[in-house]
Amino acid sequence: MSLDTVDNAAQTPDVELPWAELGLKKDEYARVVEILGRRPTGAELAMYSVMWSEHCSYKSSKVHLRQFGEKAPQSDAMLVGIGENAGVVDVGQGYAVTFKVESHNHPSYVEPYQGAATGVGGIVRDIIAMGARPVAVVDPLRFGAADHPDTKRVLPGVVAGIGGYGNCLGLPNIGGEVVFDACYQGNPLVNAGAIGVMRHEDIHLAKASGAGNKVIMYGARTGGDGIGGASILASETFDEAKPSKRPAVQVGDPFQEKLLIECTLEAFAEKLVVGIQDLGAAGISCATSELASNGSGGMRVELDDVPLRDSTLSPEEILMSESQERMCAVVEPEKVDRFLEICEKWDVIATVIGEVTDGDRLEIFWHGEKIVDVDPRTVAHDGPVYERPYARPEWQDALQADDAGKLPRPATSDELKAQVLALVSSPNQASKKWITSQYDHFVQGNTVLAQPEDSGMIRIDEETGLGVAIATDGNGRFAKLDPYTGAQLALAEAYRNVATTGAKPLAISDCLNFGSPEDPAVMWQFAEAIRGLADGCLQLGTPVTGGNVSLYNQTGEAAIHPTPVVAVLGVIDDVARRTPVAFREEGQLLYLLGDTREEFGGSAWSQVVHDHLGGLPPQVDLERERLLGAILISASRDGMIDAAHDLSDGGLVQAVVESALLGDKGARLVVPDGLDAFTFLFSESAGRAVVAVPRSEELRFTDMCGARGLPVTRIGVVDGDAVEVQGEFALPLAELREAHENTIPALLA
């Protein structure tokens, strides 16, 4: 087949191109022809197809995502916001922190190990591209039913991929979550997050400026793995009948990425880089069009100079390949030799593949022939924007009317005790040690808190103790019942988890996982969740710094629960003042902060005991969350509390059991006046935490709560070797530990 050049395309308008096979719609292809004033070349078609995919262009979500800008709260901390590789916030003392969460869902179902591993690799490169040294990763995960045979295939592979890649990079895994639900059976959610640290002056952006500056591609060679991988694989619903829609999943090499990190940071330190972009989804197509469109000129690229693993690759395949561990830097001519020297020192392949021009076109050549001549903005930023129809589903009213409050409750103390045991041993509430023990939490020596704490915490300055905390949360069951409230509950829980450790919440990143945008019911869920999140961030004063939208998470007609995952980043002045989850000293007093109501819709109790989903989720009071957070932060800083745990999935009893087992200290609880034992133990009312207060601090702590108007109730004492509810039951810690820790290993044996 002869080379399809720009000249050839202009002279052969009737040549049929495989636009549908590459995921473009008929009208989208027509739009490309209109933009170019001719049919595209095969190489141009490859670029538009991957860059206009749902995964890269956000064509179904853009109209709703604008709310994050329109409703953005004023924040002195925000340094870089939405639109760059990752958001950046000021954490004080001249330090900036960059963080982001992204999805690698479909690739992880097709090939669990590599799908998850390259998810970690991709998010870490986003962090490097901002100029930061990566310091930690987190991994919010969702799998199908815990006892389903395919979960035994997907979960161990995903966990091994995350651990294998992150551990080899030398990055501690400090947070995340693992949730099981049958709705994720054919669409597990593998979301990966990373945090990086830099000085303010070291922030780098993805732009190619300065005519004559050289474009250098460095890192791994380009291969045939992952051609159209994340970009096209994540842009269509799974269908068993169409294996051709499952392109090759990318293959990761963490040792190559480690060299890439060190090489890049050394080049940054010597001020050699004008602009930089990692090669993730859409590969060279993305890097060149993004850099050129964000800069002040055009770009000329010689595709022949791209280092290849496979010499048989066509130019289209080179442009679409999503091979891992690759980056693109824009470097001034007089600094190129030094940049290449640093790459050689770190054994990183580096090649000048082009230069910035003073025009406004992205031109790509192959064997001396021009195969791409486009306005880079039309590729990177001017993709289709859909206002998809959306409508509240017909079944929503019936779902909300099926109130969990009507479910049979335990009639005796023995039944209550049995249901507590069932809860703490259920897959979602059981210990995830089997999973998290495969991750290195403490490499680099700066981890202060990690799983199963409420949030992970990293020290970023050894002298002052300055640190940051991160928590990721999301509850698809709540969002299914009410997506607006469900999104706010995810935000509130992550905010509360950060504050519980003593850190002040600053900003969020999000990973929005939903079904097909072509289903009006799914689009309604998405629109409501965005509205809830934007309103909630405005009220809490936590701006959205960036994130990820993952659509088409469904197989056939079966969509996942709407699952907005929210990552909240917080700052703490001195990590020595942090508050852990574990009860530490007998005799300390247990206080419940916040109001407990009869709220069981979407609760862990309704799922575990009755396999039920219905009713309304807990109410959200974001002003109460702010107040609770402020008190938890003050109490931590001033040494008034020794342990704290947020109340969320499983309610009070789950939190108390976890704190007791972590500290190997029992607890005696007394049901407060006005509450029955069942509601006291299992309610999932939001805006609550349980704290352990030294007796010497009791008066100071309760006075502070009273003065600020936060309900505070004494509910017991740290004591003994059992969790006892006075007048109801006592469960020895040994029995609780066996129930809590044996579930996951038994399921995955």
N, C-alpha and C positions, 0 to 999 in steps of 0.2 A: 504494500500500500504506500503510495507516495505521500510525502509530508504535506499536511494540511496547513498551509501558510495563510497569513492575513491577505496577501494578494490573491491567493487561490480562492479564499472564502468570498472575496468581493466579486470574483469572476464566475463563481458557481453557486448562485443563490438557491438553486433547486435541490442541492445535495441534502439527503435526509440524514439527520444526526440523531443518536439514541438518547434524546432528552428525557423521555419517560423512564427509561431504564436507570438513568442517573438521578431520578427522584424529582425532576421538575414537572410542574403542571403545564398544560398546553398554553395557558395564558401567560405563565411565567416565561416560557420559552419565547413567546411572541414579544414580551417586554424586553428580553435580551436583544432580540433582533432590532427592535425599535431603538434601544439605547445605542447600539453599535452602528445602525444605519446599514446593516448587512447581516448575513447569517454569521454566527460565531465560528471560529475554528474549533477543532476538537479540543485543543488545549484551553481555549477560552470557555468552552462549554463545561469542561471539567472544573474550572475555577468557580464559575457561577453556580454550578450544581452543588458543590460542597459549601460555598459561602452563603448561598441562599437556602440551605437546609434549615429545618426548624432548630436544630441544635446550635447552629452558628449565627443565624440571623434573628432569632426570636420573633419571627414574623407573626405568630399568633398571640404573642404575649406583650409586644411593645406597647400597644395602646393602653394596657392596664398598668404596666411597670412605670409609666410616666408619673403615677401617683407618688412614687418614692421621691421624686424630685419636687413635685408640686406641693407635697405635704411635709417636706423635710424640716425637721426641727433645727433651730439655730444651734450650732455646736462649735465651740472654740477648738475642739480637739481634732476636727476633720481636716486632714491635710490633702488627701487625694480621695475623690469619691467615685461614683459609678462611671464606668466607661473605660477604665484602665484594667490592666491584668489583675489587680487586686486593690482594695481600699487601703488607705494609710491613715493612722490616727496618731496624734501627739500624746505621749504618756508621761511627759515631763522629763526634766534633767537633760534635755537635748535629745532624748531618744524618741524614735518613731517606731510604731509597730504596724506591720502589714498582715492582713489575714483574709482568708476566703474559704468558702465551701463550694465544692462542685460535685457533680454526679458522674458515675461511670456504671450506670445501671444495666443497660442492655449488654454491653461487652462482658460484664461479670456473670451474666446468666449463660451466655454462650461458652465462655472459657473462664471459669471463676478465678483461677490463680492469676493469669495474666491480666484479665479485666480489672481486678482489684489492684494488682501491683502497679499497673500503668496509670490507674486513677491517682494513686499516691504520687507517682513520678510527675504527672501532669500538674497537679496542684502545687507541688514543691517548685517546679520551674516557673509558675506564675509568681511565686514569692521571690525567687531569685531575680526575675526580670524587673522587679520594682527596686532592686538595689540592696535587698536585705539578705542577711544570713538566716536561713531557716533554722528554727530552734525547737519546733515540736509539730506533731501531727495529731489529728483527731479523726474518728471514723464512726459516724452515725450509720447504722446498718439495719435493714429490714429484710426478714426472710419469710418464707411460707410457713405453714403449720410445722411446729417443732417435730412432730412425729411422722411427717410425710417423707417417703423414701428420697425424694429429690432434694430435700433440705440437707440430707447427709452427703449429697454430691456438692451442692452449692456452698454451704456454710464453711466446711473445712477448707475448701479451695480458696474462698474469699479471705478467710482469716490468715491462711498461710501466705497468700499473696501480699496482704497488708503488712504482716509481720516480716516476711522475707525481704520486701523492698525497704520498708522503713528502718528495720534493724540494720540492714547493710549500709544504709545511708548514715547511720549513727544519729537518727532523730528519735527522741522519746515519743511514745504514743501516750498521751496524757488524758484522753477523754473520748467521749462518744457514747453510743448506746447500742443495744441489740434488742430488737423487737420481733416477735413472731406473730404472724396473722395469715390465715389462709388466703386473704386477698392479694398477698405478695407472692403466691405460689409460682406463677409463671413470670413474675417481674420483681425479683429482689431489688431492693434499693441499696446501692453501695455509694454512699456519699463520703467524700474525703475532704478534710480541711487541713490547713497548715497555717502556722504563724511564723513570721520573720521579724528580725530586729535590725535597725540601722540608726544612724544619726540623721538628723533632719537634712543635712546638706548632701546626703548620699542617695536621696530619692532619684530614681530614673524612670523615664516614661517611654512608651512605645511610639517613637516618631522618627522619621528620616528627614533631617534637615541639612542644608548646606550642599549646594551643587558641587560635585566632584568628590564628595565623601564616599568611601568605599563600603559596600555591603558585604559582610563576611558571614558565611555560614560555618558554624563550628559544632563539634560534638560527634555523634555517631553518623555512620554512613546511612544513606537512604535506601531502604529495601522495599520489598513488596508486601510486607506485613502492614495490616491496618489501612489498606487503600480504601478511602471513604469510610474508615472504621467508625469512630465516634460520631462523625458528622452525619452520615447517612443511616447508620445502624440505629441511632437514637432519634430518628426523624420519621419513623413509621411503626405502626403497631406490629407486634409479632404475629406471624401467621405460619403455622407449621407447613402449609402447602407451598410456601415460597422460600426455599432455602437460599435462593439467589439474593434475597434481601438481608442476608446475614454475612456481610463482608468479613474478611479476616480481622481478628482482634489483634491489637498492637502487642508486641513482645518487648518486655522491659529488661534493662540491664542496670541495676542499681550502682554497680561499681563505676560504670561509665558516667552515671549521673553525679556520683560523688566527685569525680574528677572535674566534671562540668561546673559544679558549684564552686570549687576552689579556684578554678581557672577564671571564672566570671568575676568572683569577688576580688581577685588580685587585679584584674583589668579595671574594675571599678575603682579600686584603691589608687591606681596610678592615673585616674582621670582619662582613660583612653576611649571611653564609649560616649557617643553622642545620643544614640537611641538604641533600644534593644527590644526584642520580642521573642518569646519562646515559640517553638513549633509544636503546637498541640493539635486539636481538632482542625482539619483542613490543611495542616502541614504548611508547605511553601506557599500555597495559595493564600492562606491566612496571613502568614508573616509578611510577605511582600506587599500585599494590598493594604494591610493595616498600617505598616510602617510608612508607606508612600502616602496614603490618604490622610494620616495624622501629621505629616510633615509639611514642608513649605514648597516642595517641588515634585518632580516625577522620579521614576526609577527605571534603569535599564539592567536587565538580568541575563546572564549567559547560562542557560540551563545545563549546557555541556559540562560546566565546571563544578556542578554539584557532585560530591563524592558518593558513589553508589556501591551497594553490596551486590546488586544484581545488574549486570551490564545490559540485560535484555529489556529493561523497563522502558516503556514508551514515555514521551514527554508528558502525556496526560497522567500516566501513573506516577511519575515523579512529582507532579504538581499536587496530586491527591493523596500521596502516601502520608500516613500518620506515624511513621517510624518514630520511636521515642528518643529521648536524650539529645535533642537538636535545638540549637538556638541561632538567631540571626542578630548581628550587631552592626551598627553604622559607626564607622571609624574615620577620622580625618586622615588624609593620605600620609602625612608625615608621621603618624602614629601606628600605621599598619604593621610595620616591621616589628615593633615592640609587642603589639597585640599577638602577632603570630609566634613570637618568641615565647610568650607566656603560655600559649596553647601547646607549643612543643614541649615546654617544661613539664606540663601536666599530662602529656601524652594524649592530647585532644586534637583530632584532625580539624584543620581550619583552612578554608579556601575563600579567596575573594571571588564572589559570583556576580558582582555587578557594582553599580555606582548610582548615587543620587544625581538626577539631572535637573536642569532649570526649567523644564517643561512641566506639564501636568498629566503626563501619561505614564502608565506602567507598561513597559515594553519588554517582552521576553523572547529570547532568540534560542534557536536549536540548530546546530550545524550551520550557523551563519544565516539562517532564515528567520524572519520575524513570525512567531506563531501566536503572540499575544500583543494586542495594542488596545488598551482599555483605559478609561478614567478609573483610577483605583477606588474612588469613592463609590462608584456604581457597584463594585464587587463587595467592598467591605461594609458599606453603610446604607446604600440605597436599595436594599432588597425589598421584596414585597412586604406590605403591612396589611394584615387581615383584621378586620373587625368581625370576628367570628360570631355567628348568632349564639346567644346563650339564654337559657330559661331555667327557672327553678324547676327541678324534676317533679313529676307528678307524685312520686312515691315519698317525697320529703315530709309532707304533712303526716302521713301514716307512720313513718319512722319516728317522728318526734312525739306522736301521740302514744306510741308503745312505751309508756313510762316505766323505767327501771324501778321506780319507787313501788310499783305494784308487785314486784317479785317476792316470793316467799322468803321470809327472814328466819334466822335461827331461832328456834322456840325454846331451847334450853342452853345452859352453860356448856354442856358437852358438845352441842351442835356448833356453838360459837367457837369453841376451841378447835373443833375439827375444821371449820372453815378458815380459821387463821392459818392452820397448818397447810391446808390446800392452797391458800393464797401464796404463802412464802415459798412453797415448793413448785409453784406453777412456772412454766418456762420463762415468762416475761418478768416475773418477780424473783426468780431464783438467782443465785450467784452466777456471774458470768466469768468466774475465775478461769475456767477451762479455756475460754477465749482470750481473755486479757493477759493470761500468763505467757502467751506466745509472743507478746509484744515486749520490747525493752522500754520500761518507763523511765529509767534513771540514767541512761547514757548521756554524756556531757556534764553530768553532776549538778544540773541546775533545777531539776524537777523538785517541786515543793509539795505538790499534791497531784495525785493521778487516780485512775479508777480504783475503787468505786466511790471516790469522793464526789461531792456535789458538782464541783468543777475542777478541771485541771489547772495547775498554777506553776509558772516558770519564773525563776529569778533571772532578771536581765542585767542587774548591776550588783556585783559581789560586795562592793564597799558600802553602798547605801541600803541594799536590800530591796530596791525597787523591783516590782514584779508585775506580771500580767496573769489574769485568769481567763479561761474560756469554758463555756458550757454550750452543748448543743442539745436541743430538745424538739420534740414534735410528737403529737398524738393524733394519728389518723382516725381513730375512733371518734374522738371529739370533733374533728373536722368533718367527718361524714355526717354527724348529727347536725352540725351548724358550722359551715366553713369560716364564716366571719369570726365567730367566737372561738372556734378551734385554733385559728391562726394566732389570735390574741393570747390564748392559753399557752401556746408554744412559746411565744415571746415572753409572757409573764414568767413561765417556769424557768427558761434559760436566764432571764434577768435575776430571778430569785436565787437560782443556784449559784450565780456569780457572787451576789451580795452575801449569801450564807457563808461563804468562805472568807468574807471580809474585804472583798474587792469592790470598787465602784464601777458599775456598768457604764461603758462609754459609747459603744456603737455595735451594729449588728452586720452580719452577712447572712444570706439565706440560700437554701437549696429547695426549690419549689417543685415537688414531684407529683404529677397528675397523670390522668389517663389521656385519651385522644382529644385534641382540641376540636376535632370535627364533630364531636358529640356535644350538643347544646347544654346538656346537664353537667358535663365535665367543665365546660367553659364557664358556666355559672359558678361552680365550686371554685374555680381558679379566680374569677373576678371578685368573688366575695372574700376569698382568703387574702388577696392583695389589698383590698379595701380595708380589711380588718388589721392587717399588718401595718399598712401605711398610717392608719388612724392611731394604732397603738404606739408606734414609734414616735409619732408627733407628741403624744401625751406623755410618754416616758422620757422624751428628750434624747432618744438613742437613734441617730441617723443610720440609714442603710448605706453601707459603703460599697456594696456590690454583691454579687451572688451568681446564681445559676438557675435556669428553668429547665426542667426535664419533663417533657410531655411524651405522649404515646406509650405510657406505662400501662399497657393492657394487652391481653391476649384475646383475640376475637372481640366479643362484646363485653368481656369481664374486665373492668377497670379496677385499679388499686383504689383503696381509700385515698381521698385527697390528703397528701402528706407534706405540708409545709414544714421544713426543718429550719430552725432558727439557731444561729450561733451568736452568742453575746460575748463580747470581749470587755473585760474590766481591768482596772489598774489598782494596785495596792502599793502604798508607799514603802512598806517594810514587810517582807514575807514572813518575818519572825512573828508577826501579829496575826497570822492566818488562823482561821477556825476550822478544825477538822470535823469529820462526822462522828468519830468513835467516842463513846463514853470512856472517860479516863480515870475518874476517882469516885469511889463509893462515898455516899453521903451527899453528893451534889444534887441539887433540886432540879426537877424537870418542869419546865414551863411551856405551855402551848401559846403561841402568838397567833392572833387572828380569830375569825369567827368560823364556827363549824355548823354547817347546815345539812339538811337531808338532801344530799346531791350524789346520785348514783348513776346517772345517765352516762354510758360509755365507760363506767368504772371498771377497775380490775376485778372487783368482787362480782359484778354482773357478768363479766366474761368467764371468770374461773368457775364460779359456782353454778351459773345458769346458762352459759354460752349464749348470752343475750346482748344485743346492741339496739338500743332504742331510748327514746326520751330526749331530754335536753342536756347538754354538757353543763359543767359548773358555771356559775356566774363569774364574770370578770370585773374586777374593780381595780383599775390601773393606778388610781391615786392611793389605794391601800397598798398595792405592790410597791410603790415608791416609798411610802412611809415605812413599811416592813423592811425594805432594803436599807433605808437610812439608819434604822435602829440596829439592824444586824451589823452594819459597817461600823457604827459608833461603838457598839458593844464589843466587837472584835478588837478595834483599835485601842480601847480603854481597858481591856482585860476583864470585862464583866462576864464573859461566857467562855467556857472551855470546850464546848462541843455544840454543833448546830446541824440540823438536817432539814431540808425543805420537805414539805408534805405534798406529794403528788400521786403517782400511780400506787395504788394499794392503801393510801391514806395513812393515818397515824400509826397503825400497828406495823405496817411495813417499815416505816421510818425508824420506829423504836427498835424493832428486831435487827435491822441493819446496823444501827449504832451500837446496840448491845453486843452483837457478834463481832464487830470490828474491834471493839475495845475489850471483849471478853469480860464484860461487866453486865450484871442483870439489872432489871428495872422493876419497881413496884408502882403500878398505876392505879389511880382512883378516878372513877368516872365522875366528871364534874356535875354539879346540880344543873338540871334543865336538859341534860342529854341522856339518852339510853346508851347502853354499852355498845350496841351494834353500830349506831351512828357515830359514836365517839371513835370507834376503831376503824371503820371502813369508809366513812365519808371522804370524798375527794374535793371538798371545797378548796378553792384557790386562795392565794394570799396568806398562807400559813407556814409556820416552821415550828419545830420543837428544839428547845435549847437546854443545855445543862449549865446551871448557874452555881458557882461556889457559894456556900452559905454566907461568906463574908461580903459577897457582892449583891445579895438578894435585894436589900432595900434600895441600893443605888439603881439596880436594873429595873425593878418594878416602878420606882419613882419616874425614871426616864420614860418608860412605856406609858405610864399614866399621864405624864405632862404632855406627851405628844399625841395622846388619844388613841393608842393602839391597844386593843383588848389583849389582856395577858392573864392566863389562868394557870395556877399551880396544879399539876396533874400527877406528881409522884416524885420518886427519888431513885437515884442510881444505887442499886443494892442487890446483893446476893448473886445467885448463879442461875436465875430463871427470869423470864418475862411473865410477871404476874399482874392480872387485872383483879383488883380486890373484889371478893364476892362472886367471881366468875370462874377463873381458872388460873393455873400456873403452868407454863411450858418451860422445862429445863433448857438451858442454852445448848446442851449436848444434843437434845432431840431436835431443837430448831436448826442447829448447824447441819445435822445430817440431812434434814429435809431441804434446807436451803442450798446446800453445796453439791448434792448428789444428782440433781435432776439433769443438768446439761450433759455431764459425762455419760450418764446412762442412756440418754437419747442418742448421743453421737458415737456410742461404743461400736 
